[in-house]
Amino acid sequence: MSERRPRVLSGIQPSGNLHIGNYLGSLQNWVLEQDRYDNFFCIVDLHAITVPQDPAELRQHVRELAGLYLACGLDPQRSTIFVQSHVSAHAELGWVLNCQTPLGWLNRMTQFKDKSAKQETVLAGLLNYPTLMAADILLYDAEFVPVGDDQRQHIELTRDLAERFNYLYGETFVIPEPMIRTVAARVMGLDDPTSKMSKSNTAAGHAIPLLGDLKKTRKAIMRAVTDSGTEIAFDESRPGVYNLLSIYQKLTDKPREEIEAHFAGQGYGTLKRELADAVEATLEPIQARYREFTNDPAELDRLLAQGAERAAAVANATRDRAYTAVGLR
């Protein structure tokens, strides 16, 4: 009998324009760790509608993201890959947790404050986003949740909600731990290395899109912001060079000392050319596999339905425990 692997839950919003930061911060790690953990990888479309969406575009983005999950190397035989809205327990447990969450806990969430400040009309779903995220995690008894440092507060809220629920109603949920990445966990924009690379920023030269034209990507890398110095070293006080080196390190899997020795005495142009080569070598096969998966819509639908069925078998059992605990069963 095989030893039980720790359970991991993670997901990405289908908001389009996935970039190298999403790959290095999430997808690459997910692929490498498929045999280490019992993985549930979700396309979180319910989170996407906390802000207005064009329905046709949302459906297209869900399929695009599913194709990228597979193209980047996620194996539906080794990991459970599914669309959040295809498993009704997410919305159902989300409501139960909404009814257990003090309003003050939601009002102090940093991301809600930042996003709501930029909108004329703030939808209630944006405020309740963290409770739905907590439901996503708790449904699968996830022990670990891979997140960037900017999502740490959401995991802390999930832990608080689970502990509060367990205290009020008895042991129901597993308390998850955040899994914070270090190398290239926060990839910055090529045009502004002090700001995180963003899916929503469509300005030319900002991001390295996973499905972008490789010639345009090379030009964007060659024009990336550096600084007035000359030494190529992992120095966080020089964010432009540090960002390019961090991306290069994650793509090549070489130690920092080896990278610095390799580029010693060379100019930024050499670093940028070799980074562009590494990016092209990574993205070319991903784009080829993406075309293969998305050219067969029926097979993509079959794999997502299979994943949703496997996910629901776990999620429904947790939802039923929570329903029983609060008196709904």
N, C-alpha and C positions, 0 to 999 in steps of 0.2 A: 504494500500500500504506500503510495507516494506521500511525502510530507506536505502538509497544507502550506501554500504560499500566502504571504501577507496580501490583503486585498487593497487595491488602489483604484480610485475613481478620479477621472479628469475629463475635461471637455473644452471645446472652443466654440465661440459664437459664429454662426454662418453669416458674417457681415461682409464677406468678399475680400479680395486683395490680400490674401495671406502672403507673408513675406518671410525673409530669412530669419528674422527674430522669432517668429512663431515656430519655425523649423528647429532652430538651435535651442530655443528655450523650452520647447515642448515635444514636438513630433520626433526629433532625433532621439531624445532620451526615452520616449515611450517605446520606440522600435528596439532600442538596445536592451531594454529591461523587460521584454515580453515574457521571457522564461524565468525571470526572477520574482515577478509578482503575478497575482491573479487580477488581471487588468480589465476595467470597464471604461471604455472610451466613448464619450457621448458627444453628439452634435447638439448644442444647447439652443435650439430654436425658440423655446419658450422665453428664454432670456432676451432673445433678439427683439421680441415684440414689446419690450418695456419702453421702446421708443418707436415712433411711427415707421412702418415698413411698406414697401410696395409688394403685394402678395406674390406676383409672378417672379420678382427679383429674389424674394426670400426663398421660394421653392428652388430656384436655380442655384442660389448660394448653398443651400443644403446639399444638393447633389454634387456641386463642385467640391465642397469640403469632404464629402464622403469619398469622392474620387481621389482627393489628395491624401486622405488618411491611408488609403490602400496603396497609392503610388509611392508614398514615402516609406512603405514597408510594414505597415500594420497588417497582421495576418488574422483574418476572422476565425481561423481554427485555433489560434493561440490566445486571442484576446476577444472580448465581447465588444463589438462596435455597433452603435445604434443611434437613432435619432430620439432626442428627449421626449418630444410630443407623441411618439409612437408607444410610449409606456405611460399610461394614464396615472399611475401611482405617483409620478412627480408632482402633478398639479394637485392631486388629492392630499398627499402628505404636506405639500406646501401650504394648503389652506389650514390644516390642523396646526402647523407651526405658526402661521400668522395669528391664530387665536391664542397662542401661548407666548407671544413675543411682546414685551413692553414697548410702547411707542418710543420711549426715550432711547432704547437700544438702537432703533433704526435711525432716529434723527441724528445720532452722533456718528454715523458711518461716513467716513471721509469721501468715498467715491460718490455717495449720494449728494453730498454738499457740492462737490466739484461739478458734477454733471447737471444738477438741477439749477445751478447758478447760470448755466449757459443756455437755458431753455425758457421760453416765455410761458409755456404750459407744461407743468410737470405731471406726468401720469402716476397714478397710485402704484402701478406695477414697478416703477423705478424705485420707489421707497421700499417695496416688498421684495425686491430683487434678492437681498441677502437671505431671506427665509426660504425662497425657492432654491437658492444655491445650497442652503443647509439641507433641504430635503433631498436634493440630488446626491449629496454625500452620505447622509444617514441611511438612505434606502438600501445601500449596498454593504452596510456594515464595514465601510472603508476604514482601514487603519491608517492609511497615508493618503495625502492629497498633494500632488505636485503643483505648486503655485509660485508665481513671482512674488517678490517682496511686497509689491503693491496690493496683493490679495491676502496678505497675512491677517488683516483685520477681519476679513470675511470668515476665515477659518476659526479665529478666536470667537466670533459670534456663534458659529456652528457648535463649537465646544460648549459655550455657555448655554445655548439652547438645549443641547443634549443633556447636559448635567442638570439643568432646571427641570426638564421633562422627567428624567429618571428619578429625581428627588420627589416630584409631585405624584408620579404615577407608578413608580417601580422601575426596575432595570428594563429598559426597552432598546436603547441605542448604544452602539459602540462609540467611544469618544475618539475622534480622529486626530492625527498629528499632521502638521504641515510638513511638506518636503520641499525645502527651499534650495534652489539651484545656486551654484556659485559662478563657474566659468560661463561667460556669455549669457547669463541669466537675464540680463537687461541690455538688449542690443539697441543702440542709439541710432538716430537718423544720420544719413550720410551728409545731409545739408546742414544739420545742427546737432553735433555730438553731445549737446547738453540736454536734448529732449529724446525720449524713448521713441524708437521706430514704431509707427502707428499704421494700422489698417485704414483708418479714416483719413489719413493725410495722403492725398493723391497727387501732390506736387511732384513734378519731374525732379529726379535726383534725390528724393527723400528716402525711399525704401528700395529693397531688393526683392521684388515680387517673385513668388515661387513659379508662377506661370507667365512671367513677363518675357518680352523679347530679349534674348541673351546679348545681342549687340548693344541694345539700349542700356542694359544692365552694366555691361563693361564700361560704357561711356560714363554712367553715373558713378561708378567706383573710381574711375580715373579723375573725376572732378570732385571727389569727396573732400570735405573740409579737414585740414590737418592743423598745422600751426607754423610759427616762424622758426622753430628749431630745426635741427638736423638729425639728432640721434633717434634711432628706432628702438624704443624700449617700452616696457609695460609700466608707464608712469601715469597714474590716474590724474595728476595735475595737468596733463596734456590730453584732454578727452578725445580729440579727433584721432590721433595716432593710437591711443589706447583702445578705442572702439574697433578700428581696423585690425589691430593685432589680436584682439579677443575673438573676432569673427574668424580670422585665419587660424587661430589655435584650435577652435572648436571644430572647424572643417577638416583640419589636417591631423588632429589628435597628437600634436607634438608638444613636448615640454616647453615652458617659457624660455628656459636657458638656451635650449637648442635653437629656438626661433630668433632670439636676440643675437646669438652668435652668427646665425645664417645671414641676417640682414646688417650686421656690423659694417660700418663704412659705406653703406649703400644709401641711395636717396629714396625719398618717398615714392618716386615713380616706380621703382623696382617692387616695393611693397605692394603698391596698388595693382601692378600687372600680375604679380603672383597670387594676390587675393582674387582678382578677376578670374584667373585660371582655375583656382580652387572652387570658386562659386560655380563656374560653368561646368566643371567636372561633376559637381553635386547635382545641379539642376537639370542638366541634359537628360540623364536617365529617368529622373522623376517626371519630367514633362512627357517623355515617351510612354512611360507606364500609365500616366494619367489619361493620355489619349486612348490607350487600350481599354481601361476600365470604363471610361465614359462613353465609348463607342458601342457599349452593350448595356443599354438602360435596363433591360429585363434582368440581367445578371446582377447589376448593382442593386435593384429593388429586392431581389431574392436574398442577397447577403444582408441587407439592412433589415429585412423582415425576420430573418434567422437570428440576427443579433438582438432585435427587439424582443423576440420570444424568450431568448435566454436571459435577457435583462429582467423581463417582467417576472420570471419565475422567482428571482431573488427579491425584486422590489415589492411585489405584491405581498409576500410573506411579512416583510417589515411594515408595510402599510397596515396590514391586518393587525399586527401587534399593537401599533399605535392607535388604531381605531378602537380595539378592545380596551386599551388602557384608559381612553377618555370616555368610554361608554357608548361608542357607535356600533359595537358588535354585541 
